[in-house]
Amino acid sequence: MIDTLVDAGFSVKKCCEVLSVSSAGYYLAKTRPMSPTKIRREWLNGLIREVHADSRGTYGSRRVHAELTKGRGVHVSRGLVTILMHNAGIAGIPGPRKVKRVKGTPTSDDLVQRKFERSLLDELWVSDITEHPTREGKVYCCCVLDTCSRRIVGWSIDSVQDTTFVVNALDMAIKQRRVKKGSVVHSDRLSPPSSPPGPSPNGSATPA
């Protein structure tokens, strides 16, 4: 705090008097080497900013923590990530409301495990649905993205979320690209309630 006030033009002596801190103690703390804990937190701050920037500012503490632990092998608690992001003023965009799993509905296994990097085209597609409010009501967009090229290979727009809406996006992707044996389609959300059994949250499937 004193450093911030000094940068704003106040004298060190006056700041120390107001905050009841001795000038000698301030200069001693300023020249004291950083503790291992502080050094680690500064390192984590850099990693968190990097992950958040790579997500285009969309990841919150939950996804940042998942990327650090599962994607980069960093041992850190979710609580510490939340605290560091809060102190740094970093936040993600609000996500969709949680969808309850339908009891008795078959779901696919997670074949990706948050490892989205691929060196070849059409090995892994990821899909998601976004909601857009308009004057005439809500419009939904389903996109299928190839993780190697980072290009949208299939999409569908409709005013309702149903089986046809999702299948149209995947059908466009299959028609435009060469689907290989073992290719994976990954989604972080449940298929609409009227859909046939498909990917679960963090679930994957191979296109037929």
N, C-alpha and C positions, 0 to 999 in steps of 0.2 A: 504494500500500500504506500509506503514511504517513497519508493522508487517512482510510483505513478504520480504522486503529488510533486515530487522534485521535477519530474519531466514536465509537469504543468506550470512550473515556474516558482514553486515555493522553496524556501531554504530548508536544508536538512535539519538545522537547529530548531527551527520553528515547528516542523513536523514532529520531531522527537518530543518537544515540550507538550504539544497538543495530545499526542498519543501516549504520554507518560513512558517514553522509552529513552534510555540514555544514548547519547551520540556514540559513545565508545562501543556500546553493545550493538548498535546498528552497523557500524563499520566492521566489527568483529564477525557478525553474521554474514555480512556481504562478502568478506574475504574467505570465509570458512569453506573448505572443499565440500562438494555435494556428497550426500550419503548414498550408499548403494541403492537404498529404496527410492530416493529421488531420481537417481540416474535411470533406474528401471522404468519409473513412471514417465520420465521424459522420452524414453525409447518407445514405450507403449503409446504415448501421445502421438508420436510420429507415425507409427503403424496404423493407429486408428484414423488419423487424418488421411493417410494413403488409401485405406480400404474405403472410407467414406467418399473420397474423391473418385475412386474407380467405379463406385456405384452411381455416380452422377448426383450425389447428395441424397439418395433415396433410402439408404440403409439406416435403421435405427440400432439401438444397442444390441438387440437380440441377433440380428443378422451380422452385425460387425463382430460380435463375440463368436458366432458360428464360423465366420470366415477366418478369424484369427486362430481358433482352436482346431477346427477340422481342415481348413484350407491351407494354413501355414504352420500348423503344429506348435503354436505358442500356448504355453500353459498360463492361463489367466482366468480369474473368476468373472462371471457375468456381472456381479455387483460392482467390481472395480471398473469394468468397462463402462458401466452406466454412470458411475461417479466421474470418471475422467471425461466422458463425453459431455456431461452436464457442466463441469467446470470450464471446459473449452468452448461451450456454447454451440456444440455440434448436435444436430438432431436429424432424424430421418423424416420422411413424409408419412402421414398416417396410413396404415394399411387397411385392407378390407376387414370387415367384421368376421370373427372366427366362425367357421362353419362346422356344425356338429357332424360327426361321422354317423352314417346311417347303419344301424345295427343289422347285421346279417347280409350286408352288401359286400361282395368280394372286392378286394383292393389289390393293387399291384405293389410289388416291392420297390424300394428306392434303389435304382440301379446307378445313380450318379454319385450320391454321398458328397454333394457340394463340390465335386471336381468337374468343373464345367469346361476346362481347357481342352480343345481338340485341335489336332494338326491337319485333319482331312475334312473335306466338305461332307455334309450330310451324315456324319457319324452321330451327332447329337443335336436334336431340336428341342427348344424350350418354348412353352406356350403360356399365355396368360390372357385374362379378360379385363378390360378397363371399362369404366362407366363414365359416360359423358352427358351431363344435363343439357338439354336444349329447350327452346321455347315450346316445342311440341311434345316434350316428354324426354325420358331417358333413352339414350342410344348406347349400345354395347359394341365394343370392338374386340374381337379375338384375333390375336397375332401368333404366328409360329416363326421363331427366329432360329437361324443356324448359328451355333456358337463358334464355329470356325471363322466364317466370313462376317459375322455380326450383321447379316442382312435378313430382312423379313422375307421369308419364302412363301408364306401363305397368310391370308387374312380374311376376315368376314365381319360385316357390319349388319346389325339388326336391332329392332326395338325390343326383342325378347331374348332371353337366354334359354335355349332349348337344345335338343340333340342336333337338329339340322344346322343350327348356328355354329356349333363347335365343329361338326363334321365337315362343313363347307370350307373352313379355314385349313383343316388338315388335308382335305381332298385337293385343294389348290396347291398346297406344298408338294404333295405326292406327284401331281401331274407336271409340275414345273421342274422338279429335281429328280435325280436318279436315286431311289431308295435302295440302300444296300442291306444285305442280310445282317442282322444284328444292330441295325440303326435303332436309336432310342428317342422317344418323345417323352419329355419330362414336364410335369406341371406341379406347381405348389398349391393348387386349389382342387377341391372336389369338382367333379363334373356336375352339371345341373341335375336336380332331382329326377327329371324325366329321362335322363340319359341312361344307356346301358352300362353295365359294370365297366369302370375305366380307372384312370389314375386317381389315387388318393392324394391328400396333401403330402408333398414331397414324394410322390409316387411316379413311377416311370412305366412305359409300355413300349413294345415294338410295333410299328405300324404294319398292318396286315397287307 
